[in-house]
Amino acid sequence: MAEEKKTYETRSIKRLEATKAASAYQKEWFKSLKPRVEAGEPFALVGADAPMEILRAMDIPFVVYQWWTAICAAKQMNTQMYGYIRDAGYRDDICSYCSTAYACALDPHPEEGPWGGLPKPSILITQSECAVMGKIENLMAEAFGAEQYTMQRYYEPVITDKWWEKTIEHWDQLANERRRAFFERELRDLIAFLEQKTGRMFDMNRLREIMDYVNEQDYWYRKTRDLIAETKPCPVTISDTVNAVMQAQWQRGTKWATEHAKSLYEEVKYRADNNMPAVPNERIRLMWIGRGLWFNLAFYNYFEEKYGAAFIWSMYLGLAADAYGRENYESDPLKALGTRFSMITDFLHTPPFNSEWFLKEARHNQVDGVVLLTSENCMNNGDFYYNMVKTLEDNGFPVCLLRADPADAKKWNQETMTAAVEDLIVNRIEPKLK
């Protein structure tokens, strides 16, 4: 396949050692995974909202297939991958964020993928939250020869205002007893399936240890998020934090991830204490809502020198700070974990819970405007933005809506997207600053 002609720089500016350390650790961890799988160990491919802590407590290695999409996109490989889906007789422009792993199963040379390629999974853990995603996952399981286990969801939210003030210590107030019990049963059924499938036994004490690590990891993320929010000019931008946080979240619940989260905070604090701004001419602070633009992370840096505009917020750090930790879980760790696993979608995609949180984060981080990426080929992402845009705009935060695919570079128009953000800066933000 001919090399794709690019009209943009793909490598972003990375100022932090923590960002480089996360990438290096993840690469080495991934390389160690392949021989384990080849030796016959179970290996799971899971969705981003799966209860990874259960797998970790059973020492079952796993890869989050949406995050694998991000790795492939960053390596500029996804356009080639989606060609395999087209060759199999399907559209190559549907739900790219969820279909990359399926494309890997169709790849005649999987070993040429990032870091030696995705190992062949024996288990696929999915959730019943999107019809298109479900079909892709069925095809994925068939192509890999993996046994698929689908977890059920149902919606009965009783979330009150300011849910982010309750997630950590008062998580039992986020859902009624019926919903909490339902998701606890879902976790117990998953455990039973994994024990039968792999022969490995679940250890509740090990889960408690993992949840302690998660709580400490997210404590450091909250401190980092708050430090960024309070410091002007900002010591880092999202080109520093997105990779550092997302790759460490893949290892959530481990000693390494906890120590890495602490090192991230310490490095950001050092820069703040020593007046080391990421964008010395910072005039404008921007919020990026949506998935990372993985094939073009340098896009975030483009507006820094010309406009003094710094992208300082993304959902990866914000959500890690507010949504994952669960204190006071000791008497019932599965029920506490169930509220996390079951409600991330509520927080991100269900109004008014999502729009209220994004508004809170916009205010807390002192942003001047918002860029919202929405991918119209994703059923979970294509139409969730209306209430968010209205809430943010009504409260004085101008929003630029980018309709683009975060995973497929062939659909990206650098000139058009740059012009859209420049219009936000020049015509909607700068006049308010004069």
Secondary structure, DSSP 8 states (H G I E B T S, - for coil): ------SS--------HHHHHHHHHHHHHHHHHHHHHHTT---EEE-TTS-HHHHHHTT--EEEHHHHHHHHHHTT-HHHHHHHHHHTTS-SSS-HHHHHHHHHHH-S-GGGSGGG-----SEEEEESS-HHHHHHHHHHHHHHT-EEEEE---------SSGGGTTTT-GGGSS-HHHHHHHHHHHHHHHHHHHHHH-----HHHHHHHHHHHHHHHHHHHHHHHHHHH-SS-S--HHHHHHHHHHHHHTTTSHHHHHHHHHHHHHHHHHHHTT--SSTT--EEEEEESS--GGGGGGGGHHHHHH-EEEEE-HHHHHHHHTS---S-TT-HHHHHHHHHHHHHHHHHSTTHHHHHHHHHHHHTT-SEEEEEE-TT-TTTSSS-HHHHHHHHHTT--EEEEE--SS-GGG--HHHHHHHHHHIIIIIIHHHH-
